[in-house]
């Protein structure tokens, strides 16, 4: 067995993957709180990026936080963890692209991630891009190396095997 195969097969990935999933899930749960409570403020944050057509902004502001909530819970409890992590990764990409464009255009905006609508409370910067990129890397780790995620799916699989 080669070193790379041993690395991929290392059983410790389940525990590191669990830690990564809990961290990512908590981040997404924290991010959805103000967006669910104040979708109108989140819609203004989204509109300020000038990235989506105006007709889509309100729908995005209403639906996205609930998707963040569901995906955050799924990732934390390990229910369809890899599928939920893939959705999380796709959301991060959909955040990173407009963020990078806004930074390249020199816009001074609120991130809209964790604080409602006030640029001073949650301003975008290169660090925001680094932060989101690190979360993207954690998602990739979970997707490619956490092959047998600990959590609800593992528990249900054990129960199914026990009843057969």
Beta strands, then each sheet from edge to edge (+ up, - down):
end
